[in-house]
Amino acid sequence: MMPLKSPIDSPLTFRQLRAHDDLQIAHWHRLLQSELGYSHAAAELKRKHFGSPLGESVVFAALNESGDLMAVSSFFRMPENLRTKQPVWQPGDIVTSPAARGKGLFAEVNQRILDELPKEDLIIGFPNTAALNPWKKLGWPVLMETMTVRGFGWRPSRRLKLEALSSLHGASDPGLIAYLQHRFNRPDYSFSVHPEYFFVHRENLCGVLSRHGAATSRAPMPLGYRIVLATEPDRSMLPRYSRPSGHVIGRPGQTHEQTLEVLNQISPLAFLDTL
């Protein structure tokens, strides 16, 4: 009897996924659920990448001879640099089938995406510590750290709708506002503010973000985010202690200054994706 071939033994096909590739998108969603605990519905995944007012994501997949999805990566659009008008992308929803791990597919699908993007486009990623090494092996520089907040005690805060939060933050660019509405104007998100921080609530998580942007000496955690329990719906946890927990990365050759400029324009709302 001939031995059964592994799903990865046959030649792989690399191709860009489009909005009409419903079968592959459904498989992508199942992999995200089983391997990464993805909590959103398949329709939400499709809307995120193919229904954004800023334009579609660039999504590449590796498929075996049977059409099974072995790995997939996506870079989705963020609001452009408001000063230079450079496009900005964020890697996300990257997953490899257990049968295909250790085969270099993470590097391959990401390189396929990079080959599609102009070299002057900026890319900003927010990997946690566990996910950082694969990016470093590809030569992506670590530009900043993010922080996990630990709080003791509660402090009242004023709840806001997304529109009011955008206005308070000074978000007047139509593209930026459209993006915020597309990504975060959902029933599972709510927002609040106090003099030093913005808070975004999702179920039992509360993201804590400096109101002063990414570059500041006034706030103790300029790139602070997640994870504090928000057990009282009308109160936000006051951050007092924090520790490094993640990183901000950019494509090879991208500078700290280029990245910081973008983050200061759209921070703190950019960090909602880390929740």
Secondary structure, 3 states (H helix, E strand, C coil): CCCCCCCCCCCCEEEECCCCCHHHHHHHHHHHHHHHCCCCCHHHHHHHHHCCCCCCCEEEEEECCCCCEEEEEEEEEECCCCCCCCCEEEEEEEEECHHHCCCCHHHHHHHHHHHHCCCCCEEEECCEHHHHHHHHHCCCCEEEEEEEEEEEEEEECEEECHHHHHHHHCCCCHHHHHHHHHHHCCCCEEEEEECCEEEEEECCEEEEEECCCCCCCCCCCCCECCCEECCCCCEEEEEEEEEEEEEEEECCCCCHHHHHHHHHHHCCHHHHHHC
